[in-house]
Every structure is written in C-alpha cells, then in structure tokens.
Amino acid sequence: MIDIGTTGIKLSVYDEELRKIHYEKHILGFEQLESGFIEQDSRRLAEVVRGLSKKARELGVKKLGICTYRASVLAWRKDGSPLTNVITWMDGRGIEVISKLSMIARALKKLSGSLNTILSPDSPAVLLKWIYERMGIEKDVEDGKAFAWTLDSFLIYNLSGKFLSDSTNATLTGLIHPKDLSKIDIVFDLLKLPGVTPDVVENVADLGRFEGMDLVVSIADQQSAAVGMGVLERGKVESVHGTGSFIEAATSEFTMPKGGLIPLIILNLGGRRVYGLEGFIRSTGSTVDWLKEVGLFSSYDEMEELARMGRRKAILVPSLGGLRVPRADKLRGIITGLDLSTRRADIVSGIAWGISIHLAIIIERMRSHLGSLREPLLSAGGYSRSDSFLRRLSDLSGMSVARVKDTEASSFGVAKLLAYSDGKLSYEDLHETPEVDASFEPGMSEDERNFLIKEYSKLLEVITSCERNPFMRGSF
C-alpha cells in the first residue's frame, strides 16, 4: 500500500498475517510560495507514486491500495498531466474567493453554520473555485478535456485512467454530502462551479488496474488511521499526530456537530457507513520540525530529553498555521510565559503542554456531543513517539492514552482493507484494536485540569480577538 502524506510518501508491504515486510519513505515536502500559499509538486508526486507502485509489483504485490491526505485539490489534463500543483489543506489562498462572494452568499454564510464552514478560505470547494478562476478551465472540464478535484482522484486517474473519488475524500470537499453522497447543490450555485464530479465509490472498490495489479482500496489518511486502530464503534476515539494533530471519534449515525468539529465518513464499505466527528490542529509535527530547524534542538531524542527537564513555565499556542478551534485562520504562533530565566527545556516542554491542552478542548467538545468517549484514547503518528507529550495529553484530557505499536496507523488501515477485499478479514475483524506499545494514565487532579483548561480558554479568547492585529499575524 502507498500512504501519501503531506511531507512524505510511504510504501508498505504486508504479508498475509498483516506483518510489515517492506517499508520505504520518500520525502517530498511542500512549497510555501508566499504567505498562505502552500503547494506540493503534483508532477513529482505522481511520479513517486507510480514508481512505488512499480516497486510493489516487483515485490510480488497483486492488489494495491492508497491513502491520501485530504481536502487538497488540483487540476489535470485528460492525459493525466497536471495543470496545477496540489493546493494543500494548509493553504489559505481561498481568502481571495471569499472576499468576492455575492451578498446572498455572505448572508447565507452568516445564517448557516455548515455554509460558514464550507465557505472558508481553506475549504476544498473554495480552493477549487480559485483554480477555475485562475486557470479558466471551466469549458475544458465540461467537455471532458480536463479535470479538477481532490488528490485521491488525481492519483487514481494517473494509475488507472478512471475519474473516481472515494467517499471519505469526496465528502470533505463541501460539495458532496456525507449523509447520502448527493451533491450539495447550493454550494455549486453560490460558487458558480461546474457540476462535473467524479463517480464517488466505497473504500473498497474496482478502481482499475496498474502494471497488472488491481487497485482496490482508496481512503483518506485520517480515516484510514481510524480503521487501522479499530475506531468503528460509537464513542471509540483515536488521535494521529503527524504534520497536524487529528482527533477522530466514531458515531452511530450522521450528525452535524457544533464548536468547530467536522462530520465525516470514517468508512464506507459493503453498503454500511461508519460516521464520525473530527477536530484538529493544523501545526503540531510541523511546529516541532520548525523548532528543530531554527536550532532549539538537534534531534528528536534531544527534544524528548529537554521536554522531560522543562518546567511548567512556557506555553506554545499551536497556531503557526492558524486555528480551527476556535476559528482563527490568520493567527500565528505565540509563546507565553517568557522571562530572563526561561531555558530551552521550558520552551520544548511548552510545545507538549500547548498541543495537549488545545487537544483537550477538542476532546471535551466531542465528549459533550457524544455524551461519553470510550477509553483509551489511541494514539499514532510521529509525534506520538514522545512520551512527554502523551503524558501531558493524558493529564489534560483526563483519559487513558495508549500508543499503538505500529505508529503508521494509516498504512495499517489500508492493509486491513486489502485483507478484507481478499476475504482474509471480516467486517467485524476491522473493529479490532492493534497491539499497544505504551499506556499513560492521568496524573493530574480534575480540579487542576479544569483550572488549566479554563485559563487557557481565556487566553485563546484574548489572542483570537486580536487575530487581525499585524503583530499577531506575523506581518507588519
């Protein structure tokens, strides 16, 4: 299987017992062209995916599956060559489109929480509108000479020539409704988008063939992680800490949440859909990488050692890419509590505290919506390897936290679905939780936890109210 992440593309091959027997990773990275413009080289990305697919065939793979990062769009020609780079989920250029919305669209945006979310600068629907305006491809798309949609669709097209999109990716565009997979006509109308969309398919489907292999699985990366960790029953919850931090909780039915949470399809398989809620922070692992680049520490082992030594002094608000909860797209990173006695260790420790307390707020909103969450909070992703971070997350969420042994949970989710497609796993088998590597229990009293969350929430109110201040935006 191939896991296409924001910063790297991974090939993992599993045997019939779901043991990983081959792994390799290619670093691709992204380009920040100007403030708020964050792209990935679509031509290079497609080349790497095709190359890894050929490597999989050489290793004896007969069936191929992919998972991709979500909410990212591009346009391409009928021959599969890209017309644009991938405009990533971290990109904020949609502000140009929002500023030109009609009076009717602005009014509806204020009245409807759902439309307010869809008509936001980082929404795939809005980013697609930006592509149509800049590239002038509407007629070519309507005539079938060009295509514009999400990354999963582009890669499936490049591998098999089919214009398809899986339902976990398609329903995060704001153009396809997660409840029934119908077009959300009002969004097409308000943005004046052509009504051309790919066929929306289940996560295990006939996606075509490439180099003699059947392409049978496509799923969004965070939902694949939920499948990998067996989060398919109401109240089960998991977290993945990579470029960003994502919390997914399964629900028993489709629901429209409030408070910045996103409704989504976790899995669409065999006519059955598992729905969920998601909350996220855009910049966690990317913040850690940035602090390493600027010299705060030289290795992740050193980071962990510093985090253990740090005092409860500084907090890094994880807003380097803006915030989703509460909504503050233009806000940039802030470190509080600095004085002349502050040491590197205090700041590194403050990363874990800041991310954990922010995630605790998201978890509390999920708990309020669902009534309760089932423990443990499963965790995967690169930053989950930090014990200091997971201890803080357990303290501040008030939940047991368990790090799974294979932290590449998205890859494992695709492997499980490939096994399902071969009849080696049943639908019920997909619900199983993988082996746990380490567990962490809350070591903080409820009173202290509530006090810290309350005070941090007050801080957020102050800084988000100053979102447009040039000193808070990082440009003056």
N, C-alpha and C positions, 0 to 999 in steps of 0.2 A: 504494500500500500504506500501511497505517497501523501504526505502531510505538508500542505503548502501554508507556511506561516508567514507572518509579516517580515520577519528578519531572516528566515531560513527555510529551505525545502528539504524534507527528510524522506528517505526511502527506508522502509522497514519490511523485512520478510519474516513471516511467522510459519512455523511448522503446523502439523495437524493438531498438536496439543496446545496451540497458541503460545508457543515459546518463540521468542525472537531469535532468529538465526543469522540475520544480517541487518546492519544498520549503517547508514552513511548520511551525512548532512552537508548541504551546500549553502553557504552564506550568500544571500542576495542583497539584503538591506534595502533601504528606501532612500529616496532623494527628497530633501526639503528644498524646493526650488525657490520659494520666497515665503514670507510669513504666512503660515496657514495652508500652504500648498505642499502636500506630502504624497509623492507618487512612487510607483515601483515600475521598473523597466519591463513592460509586458512582453516584448520580443525575447529578451533574455530569459524571463520566467518560463515562457512556453518552451524554449529550447532546453532548459534544465529539466522540466517535467517530461518532455519526450525522451531526453537522454536517460533519465532514471527509469522510465518505463521500459526502454530497451534493455537496460541493465537487469531489470526484474525478469524479463523474458529469458535472458541469458542464464539467470539463476534458476530457471525452471518454473517460474510463475505462470499459471494458466488463467487466473482470474485477478483482475486489478480493481482496486478501489481508491478513491481520493477523498480527502477532506481539505477544505479551503477556509482561509479567513474570510469573514463575512462583510456585508454592507459596503463592498468596494466594487467599482464599476469601470467599464471601458467600452470602446467601440472597435469593431474589426470588420475587415472586408470579407466578401464571400469566400475568398481563397484562404481565410484564416489569419492573414497577416494583420497586425494591429494598426488601427488608425490613431489610437491614443495610448499613453501609458495607463497603468492601473491607477485610478484615483482612489486612494485607500480610505479606510474607515476613520483614520485620524485626520483627514483633510477637512478644512473649513471653508473652502472657496465658495460653497453654496450661499454664502452671505450675499454675493452678487445677485443671485436669483431671488433671494428673499427680499432684497431691497427694491426689486421691481415687481413684486406681486401686486395684483389688482386690488382695488378697495374691497371687493367682495371676498377675495381670498384672505385678506388681512382680517376682515370682520369674522369670517368663519374660523380662522385660526385662533382668534381670541375666545370664541364661544365653545370650541371643541378641543378637549384635551388631546384626543387622538390626532386631530389635524395639526394641532400645535407641535406635536412630536414629529409627525411626518414632514411638515413644512419647516424644517430646521436646517441649519447650514451643513450638517454632516449627514443628512438623510440621503440614502441612495437615490430616491426619487428626485430630489433636488439636484444632486450631482449629475444624474442622467440629463436633466433639463439643461444644466450647464454645458454638457457635451453637445447636445443638439444645437444649442445657440452658437457655440464656438465653432463647431465643425460643419454646420449646415448640411447634415446628413439625413434629414427627415425623409426626403423623397427616396433616397437610396435604400433606407430601411423599409419604407413602404413597398418598394419594388423588389425587395429581397436581395439587393446588391450589397447591403451592409447590415450589421447587427450591433445593438447596444444593449448590454445587460450586465450581469454580475460576473465575478471572476470564475465561479464554478462553471457557468455556461460557456465562457470563452475557452476554458481548458477542455471541457467535454467536446466542444466543436473542433478544437485542434487535434484531439486524439481520434475522434470517430466521425467527424463531419456532421453530427446531429446537433440541432439547435434545441437544447433541453436545459432545464434548471431543476434541481431538486427542491422539494418543498421547504426544507429548513432554511435554505438560502433565499429562495424566491419570496417567502413571506416576511423577510426582514427588509425588503425594498420599500415598503409603504405603498406598494402597487398591487400586491396580491394579499387577500385577507387570510389570516391563519385559521379562521374558523371553518371556512368551506372552500378555500383556494380560488375564490372568484376574484375577478378584477375589482379594484376599488375605483369605480368609475369617476367619483368626484375628484380624486387626486389627478387622474389623467386629464380631466376637464380643466381644473384650476391651473395646472402647469402647462396645459396645451401640449401634451405629449402624444405622439402617435400610439395607437392601440396595439402595436405589434409586440407580442411577448413570446417567449419560448414555451414549449409544452412543459408543464410542471408535473414532475414524476415523484414517486416514492423514493425512499433512500436506498432500497434495493430494487433495481430495475434493469431492463435491457438498454444500456447506454451506448451500445455499439461495440466495435472491435478495434484493437490497435495492435499491429505487429503479431497477429494470431492470438492475442489474449482477449478474453471477454471483459469489458468494462461494466461492472455490475453494481458498484456502490459509489454514491456521492452524498456527502453530508457536510454541513457546516462544522467548523472545527470545535467550537464550544459545545455544540450539541453532541458531537462525536465523543467528546470527553465525558459527557454525562452518560452516554451509552457505555463507554469504557468502564466507568465506575458504578454502573448499575443503577443510576438515578432515574428510575422509570416508574416510581410509585409515589403517590401524593405525600408530600412532606419530606421526602428524601432530598438532600441538598449537597452540592459539591462546589468546589472553587478551584479555578485554574489561574495560576499566577505566572504569566509569561510577559509579553510586551505590556499588556494591561492585566488587571485582575477582574475575573468574571465569576459571579456567583449565580448558579442555576438551581432552582427548586422545582420539582415536579408537582403538577396539579392534576386533579382527577378530570378536569374539563377545561375548555377555553374560558378565560376570564380576562377582563380589562382592568388592570391594576392602576393605582394612582401612585404619586410620590416618586415619579421618575423610573419606575420599574417597567420592563418591556414584556409584553406577552409574546410567546413564541411556540413553535412546534419543536419539541425535543426529538421526536422520532415519528416517522410516517411509514408504516410497514404492514403489509398484508391487510390493508383496509382499516387498520387501527392506528389512531394517533395518540401520542403522549404529549400533552401540553405542559408548558412551564412558564416560570417567571424568571427574568434576568435583571440583575443590576451590575454595574461595572464601574471601574476606574480606568481611564484611558492609559495612564502612565504609571506603571509600577516597575516592572523589569527594565523598561526603557529609562526610568529615572535612576535606577541602580547603575545601569551601564553608563549613563551620562556622568554620574558622580565618580565612577572609575576613570572615565576619560579625562576628567578635569583634575585627577590626581589625589582624590580623597583616600583612595586605597588602590593597591596594585593588583590584587587578586581577590577572588570571592572568598577564599579561605581567610585572608586578612580582613575582609569585610565582616565575616562572621565573628572573628576574634574581637574586633572593635565593637561590634554590636553587643557582645557579652560584657564588655568593660564599660560601656556608656552609662551615664547617669540619666535619671528622669529629669531632663533639663530642656532639651530642644525638641521641637516637633516640625517635621517637614510635611506641609499640607500637599498631598499628591495631586497637584493641579497644573503640572507642567504642560499638559495638553488640554487644559480646561476641565470642567467638572460636568458630570451628568446629573448627579445627586448631591446637592441641589444644582439646578441647571445654571451653569456659568461658563459658557463656551470660550469667552475671551480672557478669563482669569489665568494667570500664570503662577508658577511655583513660589511658595513662601516658606521660609524657615523662621520659626518663632523662638523666643527664649534665649537669644544670643547675648552674651556679655563677654568681658575680657577673660573670664575663666573657662569659657567653652572650649572643649577639645574635639579633635576629630571623632573620637569614640562617641561623644554625645550626639553629634550630628548623624553618624551612621546608625546609632540606636534610634534616633528620632525618625529615621526612614521607616523602620519596622513599626514604631508607635503610630506614626501618621497614617500609614496604609491600613493598619489593623483597626484603628478607631473609626476610620472612614468606612471600612467594610462592615464594621459592627452596626453602623447606622443603616446600611443597606439590608443587612440581615434582620434587623429589628422591623423594618418596613415589610419584609417578606413574612416575618412571624405574625405581624398584625393582620396581614391579608389572609394568610392561610390558617391562622389560629395557633398552630404549633409547627415546629420543624423536628424531624427525626435526627437523632444523633447517631454517629458522629458527623461532623462537617468534614467530608472527604476533601483532600487537597492534592493537587498535582501541579505540574509546570515547574520551570526552572527556579523561580524564587521560593517555591515550597521546600526546596532543599535547605533553606535557612531555618534551623531550629529556633533561633531567637525570634524570628518573625512569627512562626506558628505558635510559639508560647504566648506572644502578645495577642495574636488573633484569638486564641482560646480564652485568655483572660478577659478580653474586651467584648467578645461575643457571648461569653458565658456558656459556651458549648465545648464538648469534647471535639478535638480536631485530630484527624488521622491522615497521615501522609501515605499514599499508596506506594507500593514498591516500585512499580513502573510508572515514573512520573510523566512519561509520554502518553498520557491518557487518551488524547485524540487519536493517535495511531492505533492504540489498542481497541478503541471503539470501532474503527473501520475493520480491524482484524476480526472482531466478533461478528460484525455484519457479513463479512466474507464467509465466515464459517456457517452462519445462518443460511446464506444463499446456497451452500453446498449440502445443507441438511445435517451438518455436524453439531449445530446448536439449535435448540428450540427457542420459541419466543420467550418462554419462562426463563431459560438459561441466561438470556440477556440481562435479567434483573440482578444477577449475582454480583456481589461486591468483590473486587480483586484483593489480592494479598496486601496487607498493610505493613509498612516498613517501620513506622513510629507513631506513637499516640501522645497527645498532650491534653492535660486536664486543667480547667480553670484554677488559678491560684489567687484570684482576686475576689474580695467580697462583693456582694451585689450592690451594697451602698456605694463603695468606691467606684465600681464600674458605672453605675448610673450617674454619679457626680462627674466623672471624666467625660462621659458622652454628652451630658448636659452642657458642660462648659465648652467642649469642642464645638457643639452645635451653635452656641452663642458666637464663637469665633467665626464660624462659617457665615453666619448672618451678617457680621460686620464686613468681612472681606468680600463677600459676593455682592454686597450693596455698592461696593466701590469697583465693581468689575470693569467699568469703562474708564476708570482713572488711568492715565497713561503710565503711572508708576506701577500699577497693579497689572497692566497689560504687557509690561516688558518692552515698551516702545515709547520714548518721549524725546 
